[in-house]
Amino acid sequence: MNRKHKLNIGYIIFVFILLGLFQLWLASRDVAQLSYSDLMRMVDSGKVASVTITESMIQGRFREPQEGKNLFVSARVDPDAAAAFERASVEVTGGTDSNWLTTILSWVVPILFFFFLWSFLFRGFAERQGMGGLVNIGKSKAKVYVERQTGVTFADVAGVDEAKAELQEIVSFLKDREKYGRLGARIPKGILLVGPPGTGKTLMARAVAGEAGVPFFSISGSEFVEMFVGVGAARVRDLFEQARQAAPCIIFIDELDALGRARSPFSGLGGGDEKEQTLNQLLSELDGFDPRIGIVLLAATNRPEILDPALLRAGRFDRQVVLDRPDRRGREEILAVHMKKIVTAPDMKIGDIAAITPGFTGADLANLVNEAAIFATRRNSDEVTMDDFTNAVERIVAGSERRSRLLKPEERERIAYHEMGHALVASALPKTDPVHKVSIIPRSIGALGYTLQRPTDDRFLITTAELKQRMTVLLAGRAAEDIVFGEISTGAADDLARATDVARQIVTRFGMSAKVGQAVLEEQRQQYLEDRIGIRPRDYSEATAREVDLAIREMIDEAYAMAKDMLRGRMADLKAGAELLLERETITPADFPPLQRDDDAEAPELPAIMPAQAD
């Protein structure tokens, strides 16, 4: 039955109440209210024709209308009133106080009272707590967007040309289903958009709907799961039922990992029945609908490694589309889209901005453009310049400046030598990223100073020499403190942790240690979220673990010794740079020429990690 034709029980009750009130109003217009004394005087004068006596009332009819009223009602005072009426030749009958209307109202009124109390008080509280109303508890919360409401096309999505090419087939199928079915091909039932946060997965899904011009059902995976068991499964059924009625259409489930996490054999012991029932219902729906009717299921996640294998098998999510961090060309395209909304300087080059933003996602670049516009507005400029973008990059990477943090003179001097150690070693090694800026201004992320290095090109492979040089640069700040002050401080703790992590990956992931051998001891899982737990599963022996620890320590010691040797050979530059840094607080290679790297210079000989191999 169509929802529009379903009767609402509330309307029926309301009509009954109106009819009862109308009947009472009509009765009150023709009934006179008499006291018992007046009634007895009228009986004695022969004006009363008949009466009906109940437990507490006397109702009757006049022989002739009195003041336009034919009926009367009075309270029963005398228990022997019936005898008095009979002596006056008045027709007497018996009755009862209750009738059908009063009986119904005695049941309906309390029910209505509690119903409206729930509606206006408790239902609002329940919805704020995420419980939902009792009537809509099994309904889907999907929001339906049509083409004019999404307002997004492929022209609004930049930097992911390969993903757009794969999804263009979906758009073509939704526009012309017969063309794809003439050779027996079928469109994939489900397409999983995978990638790090901020790469535009949700935007891409809305662009597909905007290009195809079909209804777009959007819902988050967490909205399926409620506190009541079975509600999530009911919402999955309701969502697909709505989609079948609106086909051709697109169903988009954001954050699929909240719904499709891999099931565990012990999940039932921990109260996971609701999530499992919801997932099972989704798997059933994926098997049950025919993609030829024009329903395409899109889902997005940044944690594909935790999804249930049953979701990813053929016939369900047939295709995975990866939206990775954009390369330099992709960043230029994304920046071109966002920079249309701001006023930039005429000499602004998008390529220069893309060169200093490797690893930025689409969301990061959008935030970068906004931050640069804020910097320009703050200094009352009429246009956004390259300096504003440089400051915005520093704001995002290193945090905002905290000039209010007062440091002791000896602490500032130690920080200056520490940062100049990083900068000088980085400028002397040819396979490291060039130094962009050096500062001793404290930052909001907790750094007391920083050396900003930005690569000029995207790198997809890292050689052994580059990893060794990266460790040397990380330990150079600690080495500068040791050389100048004769002791080290806690300021290099983060550098040491990062250098240790690089050394561990060299030994356990990349097999670049001759002592441990060319074996992968710690497999890298496919994940797009940073692992903050720090638990590394180990499936090798204690003897091998000892060799790993010794190799890591030896590599760190070699890199540290190399950094100290390089700084001892540039003590004059180290002292001059530190003094200039204490004076200006922030310097660039243009301010201090020794930071300008000569890429044609020969690289210093570094300690060997593994013997060279001939091709």
FIMITOR-48721 format. One record per residue (C-alpha): residue number from 0; x, y negated, z. Coordinates in steps of 0.05 Angstrom, whole numbers, plus 5000, padded with zeros to 4 digits. Layout:
// FIMITOR-48721
(NUM,(X,Y,Z))
...
***
This chain:
// FIMITOR-48721
(0,(5000,5000,5000))
(1,(5025,4930,4983))
(2,(5046,4890,5044))
(3,(5002,4833,5022))
(4,(4940,4876,5030))
(5,(4956,4904,5099))
(6,(4908,4880,5153))
(7,(4938,4845,5212))
(8,(4909,4870,5277))
(9,(4920,4802,5308))
(10,(4872,4770,5258))
(11,(4818,4822,5273))
(12,(4822,4810,5348))
(13,(4819,4735,5336))
(14,(4755,4743,5295))
(15,(4722,4785,5349))
(16,(4737,4732,5401))
(17,(4708,4678,5357))
(18,(4644,4718,5347))
(19,(4637,4729,5422))
(20,(4648,4656,5438))
(21,(4598,4636,5383))
(22,(4546,4682,5413))
(23,(4556,4653,5482))
(24,(4549,4583,5454))
(25,(4484,4600,5418))
(26,(4456,4631,5481))
(27,(4474,4571,5524))
(28,(4435,4524,5478))
(29,(4367,4560,5491))
(30,(4376,4580,5565))
(31,(4356,4536,5624))
(32,(4395,4542,5690))
(33,(4345,4545,5748))
(34,(4354,4549,5822))
(35,(4316,4604,5859))
(36,(4268,4553,5892))
(37,(4251,4521,5824))
(38,(4239,4590,5795))
(39,(4190,4610,5849))
(40,(4151,4544,5842))
(41,(4145,4557,5767))
(42,(4122,4628,5782))
(43,(4068,4602,5829))
(44,(4046,4552,5776))
(45,(4040,4607,5723))
(46,(4094,4581,5676))
(47,(4136,4646,5676))
(48,(4116,4701,5627))
(49,(4167,4756,5642))
(50,(4231,4768,5681))
(51,(4289,4818,5680))
(52,(4321,4830,5748))
(53,(4393,4853,5752))
(54,(4439,4864,5812))
(55,(4455,4790,5819))
(56,(4414,4751,5768))
(57,(4343,4738,5745))
(58,(4332,4726,5671))
(59,(4265,4710,5640))
(60,(4221,4675,5589))
(61,(4173,4616,5598))
(62,(4100,4620,5575))
(63,(4111,4553,5541))
(64,(4178,4518,5525))
(65,(4204,4476,5582))
(66,(4245,4416,5559))
(67,(4256,4452,5493))
(68,(4282,4517,5523))
(69,(4246,4584,5521))
(70,(4292,4624,5567))
(71,(4319,4614,5637))
(72,(4369,4645,5684))
(73,(4373,4641,5760))
(74,(4411,4674,5817))
(75,(4378,4730,5855))
(76,(4371,4710,5928))
(77,(4311,4750,5955))
(78,(4318,4826,5949))
(79,(4242,4831,5948))
(80,(4233,4782,5890))
(81,(4201,4835,5847))
(82,(4140,4839,5893))
(83,(4130,4763,5888))
(84,(4132,4766,5812))
(85,(4081,4823,5810))
(86,(4032,4784,5854))
(87,(4037,4727,5803))
(88,(4022,4774,5745))
(89,(4092,4766,5716))
(90,(4119,4823,5675))
(91,(4180,4852,5711))
(92,(4235,4896,5682))
(93,(4302,4921,5709))
(94,(4372,4910,5678))
(95,(4446,4908,5692))
(96,(4496,4852,5695))
(97,(4546,4884,5646))
(98,(4537,4886,5570))
(99,(4579,4905,5510))
(100,(4610,4836,5503))
(101,(4633,4831,5575))
(102,(4659,4902,5573))
(103,(4700,4889,5510))
(104,(4727,4823,5537))
(105,(4748,4856,5603))
(106,(4794,4901,5563))
(107,(4815,4854,5507))
(108,(4832,4792,5547))
(109,(4887,4824,5591))
(110,(4917,4858,5530))
(111,(4919,4793,5492))
(112,(4949,4757,5551))
(113,(5008,4805,5555))
(114,(5015,4806,5479))
(115,(5022,4730,5474))
(116,(5067,4730,5535))
(117,(5114,4779,5499))
(118,(5110,4740,5434))
(119,(5128,4672,5462))
(120,(5175,4690,5518))
(121,(5208,4758,5513))
(122,(5212,4766,5437))
(123,(5254,4703,5429))
(124,(5301,4727,5484))
(125,(5306,4796,5452))
(126,(5322,4768,5384))
(127,(5377,4724,5413))
(128,(5407,4787,5444))
(129,(5406,4823,5377))
(130,(5350,4872,5393))
(131,(5300,4845,5343))
(132,(5225,4848,5346))
(133,(5188,4912,5356))
(134,(5150,4904,5291))
(135,(5213,4890,5249))
(136,(5260,4937,5284))
(137,(5268,4982,5224))
(138,(5268,4928,5171))
(139,(5330,4909,5133))
(140,(5362,4842,5148))
(141,(5389,4836,5077))
(142,(5388,4766,5048))
(143,(5365,4764,4975))
(144,(5402,4717,4929))
(145,(5382,4707,4857))
(146,(5424,4674,4803))
(147,(5404,4603,4818))
(148,(5420,4612,4892))
(149,(5488,4644,4886))
(150,(5515,4589,4841))
(151,(5580,4629,4831))
(152,(5607,4656,4765))
(153,(5674,4686,4743))
(154,(5697,4615,4727))
(155,(5697,4600,4802))
(156,(5742,4660,4817))
(157,(5816,4652,4798))
(158,(5879,4691,4807))
(159,(5848,4761,4801))
(160,(5843,4772,4727))
(161,(5850,4848,4731))
(162,(5793,4854,4782))
(163,(5748,4809,4739))
(164,(5762,4853,4678))
(165,(5740,4915,4716))
(166,(5678,4882,4743))
(167,(5660,4854,4675))
(168,(5636,4924,4656))
(169,(5586,4921,4713))
(170,(5559,4855,4687))
(171,(5553,4883,4616))
(172,(5517,4944,4642))
(173,(5466,4904,4681))
(174,(5453,4861,4620))
(175,(5449,4918,4570))
(176,(5438,4986,4602))
(177,(5420,5021,4537))
(178,(5487,5006,4506))
(179,(5525,5043,4560))
(180,(5477,5101,4561))
(181,(5478,5117,4487))
(182,(5540,5161,4493))
(183,(5520,5192,4559))
(184,(5564,5148,4603))
(185,(5539,5123,4669))
(186,(5560,5064,4709))
(187,(5595,5078,4775))
(188,(5547,5083,4833))
(189,(5590,5046,4881))
(190,(5649,4999,4874))
(191,(5693,4985,4934))
(192,(5729,4918,4936))
(193,(5794,4927,4975))
(194,(5844,4875,4996))
(195,(5873,4833,5052))
(196,(5828,4782,5086))
(197,(5817,4718,5046))
(198,(5830,4746,4977))
(199,(5759,4732,4953))
(200,(5722,4798,4958))
(201,(5655,4767,4978))
(202,(5663,4712,4927))
(203,(5676,4763,4873))
(204,(5613,4802,4890))
(205,(5571,4739,4887))
(206,(5603,4721,4820))
(207,(5583,4789,4792))
(208,(5511,4775,4811))
(209,(5515,4704,4783))
(210,(5542,4729,4717))
(211,(5490,4784,4710))
(212,(5432,4741,4733))
(213,(5401,4795,4777))
(214,(5378,4795,4850))
(215,(5434,4800,4900))
(216,(5423,4836,4966))
(217,(5476,4816,5015))
(218,(5485,4846,5084))
(219,(5542,4858,5133))
(220,(5558,4929,5155))
(221,(5550,4909,5228))
(222,(5478,4887,5217))
(223,(5456,4959,5206))
(224,(5476,4983,5275))
(225,(5431,4966,5334))
(226,(5426,4990,5406))
(227,(5368,5037,5388))
(228,(5384,5104,5356))
(229,(5354,5110,5287))
(230,(5346,5036,5273))
(231,(5407,5032,5227))
(232,(5384,5091,5185))
(233,(5314,5059,5178))
(234,(5346,4995,5154))
(235,(5387,5032,5102))
(236,(5324,5064,5075))
(237,(5288,4998,5075))
(238,(5345,4963,5039))
(239,(5348,5014,4983))
(240,(5272,5013,4978))
(241,(5274,4938,4967))
(242,(5329,4947,4916))
(243,(5289,4999,4876))
(244,(5230,4950,4872))
(245,(5276,4894,4849))
(246,(5320,4934,4800))
(247,(5363,4917,4764))
(248,(5400,4887,4823))
(249,(5464,4888,4864))
(250,(5470,4911,4936))
(251,(5531,4882,4971))
(252,(5554,4909,5039))
(253,(5607,4866,5070))
(254,(5656,4895,5122))
(255,(5639,4966,5103))
(256,(5688,4992,5156))
(257,(5638,4971,5211))
(258,(5589,5022,5182))
(259,(5632,5073,5146))
(260,(5687,5088,5197))
(261,(5712,5160,5193))
(262,(5672,5207,5236))
(263,(5705,5245,5293))
(264,(5687,5314,5319))
(265,(5683,5283,5389))
(266,(5642,5221,5370))
(267,(5578,5251,5396))
(268,(5607,5254,5466))
(269,(5619,5180,5465))
(270,(5552,5153,5443))
(271,(5567,5148,5369))
(272,(5502,5180,5345))
(273,(5473,5115,5320))
(274,(5532,5099,5274))
(275,(5535,5170,5249))
(276,(5461,5172,5232))
(277,(5468,5105,5196))
(278,(5528,5131,5156))
(279,(5493,5196,5140))
(280,(5433,5158,5114))
(281,(5478,5115,5070))
(282,(5511,5177,5042))
(283,(5442,5207,5028))
(284,(5419,5144,4993))
(285,(5481,5142,4950))
(286,(5467,5213,4927))
(287,(5393,5200,4917))
(288,(5388,5140,4871))
(289,(5400,5142,4796))
(290,(5448,5087,4773))
(291,(5412,5084,4706))
(292,(5355,5046,4738))
(293,(5402,4988,4747))
(294,(5424,4989,4820))
(295,(5497,4975,4832))
(296,(5527,4981,4902))
(297,(5586,4936,4918))
(298,(5623,4939,4984))
(299,(5682,4903,5013))
(300,(5733,4922,5066))
(301,(5803,4904,5088))
(302,(5812,4970,5125))
(303,(5805,5025,5073))
(304,(5849,5072,5113))
(305,(5795,5083,5166))
(306,(5736,5096,5119))
(307,(5703,5164,5120))
(308,(5728,5208,5063))
(309,(5656,5226,5046))
(310,(5644,5153,5025))
(311,(5703,5152,4977))
(312,(5690,5217,4940))
(313,(5669,5217,4867))
(314,(5595,5204,4858))
(315,(5591,5153,4914))
(316,(5643,5098,4912))
(317,(5671,5119,4845))
(318,(5717,5060,4835))
(319,(5763,5019,4879))
(320,(5781,4949,4857))
(321,(5841,4919,4892))
(322,(5842,4844,4904))
(323,(5913,4833,4928))
(324,(5950,4770,4946))
(325,(5958,4729,4882))
(326,(6024,4721,4847))
(327,(6053,4654,4827))
(328,(6010,4648,4765))
(329,(5949,4668,4804))
(330,(5964,4616,4858))
(331,(5969,4563,4805))
(332,(5900,4581,4779))
(333,(5870,4581,4849))
(334,(5902,4514,4865))
(335,(5875,4485,4801))
(336,(5805,4504,4822))
(337,(5810,4473,4892))
(338,(5851,4412,4873))
(339,(5794,4388,4828))
(340,(5758,4366,4892))
(341,(5813,4319,4916))
(342,(5851,4259,4888))
(343,(5923,4277,4873))
(344,(5983,4235,4851))
(345,(5994,4232,4775))
(346,(6063,4265,4781))
(347,(6036,4324,4821))
(348,(6056,4392,4793))
(349,(6015,4452,4813))
(350,(6074,4497,4798))
(351,(6115,4465,4853))
(352,(6061,4478,4904))
(353,(6053,4550,4880))
(354,(6128,4561,4887))
(355,(6128,4545,4962))
(356,(6066,4586,4979))
(357,(6085,4659,4967))
(358,(6040,4707,5004))
(359,(5983,4657,5010))
(360,(5914,4685,4996))
(361,(5857,4647,4962))
(362,(5829,4626,5029))
(363,(5898,4603,5052))
(364,(5906,4560,4989))
(365,(5837,4529,4998))
(366,(5857,4512,5070))
(367,(5924,4485,5045))
(368,(5890,4437,4997))
(369,(5843,4413,5052))
(370,(5900,4404,5102))
(371,(5940,4364,5050))
(372,(5879,4319,5039))
(373,(5873,4309,5114))
(374,(5947,4289,5119))
(375,(5938,4238,5063))
(376,(5875,4210,5096))
(377,(5911,4205,5163))
(378,(5964,4159,5133))
(379,(5911,4117,5095))
(380,(5936,4138,5026))
(381,(5894,4134,4963))
(382,(5921,4199,4936))
(383,(5950,4265,4958))
(384,(6025,4273,4945))
(385,(6074,4330,4947))
(386,(6098,4309,5016))
(387,(6027,4320,5041))
(388,(6027,4391,5013))
(389,(6096,4404,5045))
(390,(6070,4381,5112))
(391,(6008,4423,5104))
(392,(6051,4485,5089))
(393,(6090,4472,5153))
(394,(6026,4462,5192))
(395,(5999,4529,5169))
(396,(6064,4569,5174))
(397,(6096,4539,5236))
(398,(6038,4504,5271))
(399,(6027,4431,5288))
(400,(6081,4388,5319))
(401,(6083,4380,5394))
(402,(6124,4318,5405))
(403,(6095,4311,5475))
(404,(6137,4371,5498))
(405,(6199,4342,5531))
(406,(6263,4383,5527))
(407,(6326,4373,5566))
(408,(6386,4345,5526))
(409,(6425,4409,5534))
(410,(6364,4449,5509))
(411,(6357,4405,5448))
(412,(6431,4413,5433))
(413,(6427,4489,5438))
(414,(6365,4490,5393))
(415,(6400,4445,5342))
(416,(6460,4492,5337))
(417,(6414,4552,5335))
(418,(6374,4525,5275))
(419,(6436,4501,5239))
(420,(6465,4571,5246))
(421,(6404,4599,5209))
(422,(6407,4545,5156))
(423,(6482,4549,5141))
(424,(6483,4625,5135))
(425,(6420,4624,5091))
(426,(6452,4572,5045))
(427,(6516,4613,5039))
(428,(6483,4679,5020))
(429,(6459,4683,4947))
(430,(6404,4734,4956))
(431,(6365,4697,5010))
(432,(6309,4647,5003))
(433,(6334,4575,4998))
(434,(6328,4529,5058))
(435,(6270,4480,5051))
(436,(6273,4443,5117))
(437,(6305,4447,5186))
(438,(6272,4418,5248))
(439,(6280,4418,5324))
(440,(6210,4390,5337))
(441,(6170,4440,5380))
(442,(6110,4471,5346))
(443,(6043,4494,5373))
(444,(6057,4568,5360))
(445,(6111,4566,5414))
(446,(6172,4554,5370))
(447,(6222,4502,5397))
(448,(6250,4493,5327))
(449,(6247,4526,5259))
(450,(6284,4535,5194))
(451,(6236,4537,5136))
(452,(6256,4581,5078))
(453,(6210,4586,5018))
(454,(6224,4633,4959))
(455,(6223,4605,4889))
(456,(6199,4669,4856))
(457,(6154,4727,4874))
(458,(6191,4791,4892))
(459,(6163,4860,4886))
(460,(6227,4899,4900))
(461,(6279,4886,4954))
(462,(6349,4914,4948))
(463,(6394,4939,5003))
(464,(6438,4876,4998))
(465,(6377,4831,5006))
(466,(6354,4867,5068))
(467,(6424,4864,5098))
(468,(6428,4789,5084))
(469,(6359,4778,5113))
(470,(6383,4810,5178))
(471,(6445,4767,5177))
(472,(6404,4703,5171))
(473,(6358,4725,5228))
(474,(6417,4736,5275))
(475,(6455,4673,5254))
(476,(6420,4629,5305))
(477,(6440,4676,5362))
(478,(6511,4679,5334))
(479,(6516,4602,5332))
(480,(6496,4598,5406))
(481,(6548,4651,5423))
(482,(6604,4615,5386))
(483,(6590,4544,5411))
(484,(6566,4557,5482))
(485,(6597,4624,5497))
(486,(6531,4655,5516))
(487,(6463,4669,5485))
(488,(6393,4649,5507))
(489,(6322,4676,5503))
(490,(6307,4630,5443))
(491,(6331,4685,5395))
(492,(6284,4739,5422))
(493,(6236,4734,5363))
(494,(6294,4735,5313))
(495,(6323,4797,5345))
(496,(6255,4832,5343))
(497,(6247,4817,5269))
(498,(6318,4839,5253))
(499,(6307,4904,5291))
(500,(6243,4916,5252))
(501,(6280,4906,5186))
(502,(6335,4954,5208))
(503,(6284,5006,5229))
(504,(6249,5003,5162))
(505,(6316,5009,5126))
(506,(6329,5074,5164))
(507,(6261,5106,5171))
(508,(6220,5082,5111))
(509,(6269,5067,5055))
(510,(6322,5120,5068))
(511,(6380,5071,5060))
(512,(6423,5097,5116))
(513,(6479,5145,5098))
(514,(6482,5172,5169))
(515,(6408,5189,5175))
(516,(6399,5209,5103))
(517,(6350,5195,5047))
(518,(6287,5216,5082))
(519,(6223,5181,5100))
(520,(6213,5189,5175))
(521,(6156,5139,5184))
(522,(6105,5136,5128))
(523,(6074,5070,5113))
(524,(5998,5074,5113))
(525,(5956,5033,5065))
(526,(5929,4978,5108))
(527,(5914,4905,5098))
(528,(5909,4884,5171))
(529,(5970,4874,5213))
(530,(5984,4931,5261))
(531,(5989,4897,5329))
(532,(5987,4960,5371))
(533,(6058,4978,5357))
(534,(6048,5053,5364))
(535,(6089,5092,5312))
(536,(6074,5166,5305))
(537,(6138,5207,5305))
(538,(6144,5275,5274))
(539,(6219,5286,5277))
(540,(6264,5316,5331))
(541,(6299,5282,5389))
(542,(6366,5292,5355))
(543,(6342,5255,5293))
(544,(6312,5200,5337))
(545,(6379,5190,5369))
(546,(6412,5184,5301))
(547,(6359,5133,5281))
(548,(6372,5091,5344))
(549,(6448,5093,5333))
(550,(6441,5073,5260))
(551,(6395,5015,5277))
(552,(6442,4990,5331))
(553,(6503,4996,5285))
(554,(6468,4957,5230))
(555,(6447,4901,5277))
(556,(6517,4896,5305))
(557,(6547,4892,5235))
(558,(6499,4838,5214))
(559,(6512,4799,5278))
(560,(6588,4804,5268))
(561,(6580,4781,5196))
(562,(6540,4720,5217))
(563,(6592,4700,5269))
(564,(6649,4707,5218))
(565,(6612,4663,5168))
(566,(6597,4609,5220))
(567,(6669,4608,5246))
(568,(6691,4591,5175))
(569,(6641,4532,5174))
(570,(6649,4503,5243))
(571,(6656,4432,5216))
(572,(6590,4438,5178))
(573,(6557,4470,5238))
(574,(6577,4413,5284))
(575,(6560,4358,5234))
(576,(6493,4389,5218))
(577,(6475,4397,5291))
(578,(6492,4324,5306))
(579,(6451,4300,5247))
(580,(6393,4345,5269))
(581,(6396,4316,5340))
(582,(6393,4246,5310))
(583,(6337,4256,5259))
(584,(6302,4318,5288))
(585,(6284,4341,5217))
(586,(6330,4346,5157))
(587,(6328,4375,5086))
(588,(6383,4397,5039))
(589,(6380,4328,5008))
(590,(6399,4298,5076))
(591,(6455,4348,5089))
(592,(6490,4372,5024))
(593,(6523,4433,5057))
(594,(6453,4464,5059))
(595,(6449,4462,4983))
(596,(6465,4532,4958))
(597,(6509,4547,4898))
(598,(6479,4610,4868))
(599,(6539,4619,4823))
(600,(6586,4628,4883))
(601,(6610,4697,4900))
(602,(6574,4731,4956))
(603,(6615,4748,5018))
(604,(6631,4821,5028))
(605,(6580,4851,5075))
(606,(6589,4916,5115))
(607,(6565,4976,5076))
(608,(6502,5011,5100))
(609,(6507,5067,5051))
(610,(6561,5085,4999))
(611,(6553,5056,4930))
(612,(6527,5104,4879))
(613,(6545,5103,4805))
(614,(6489,5102,4755))
***
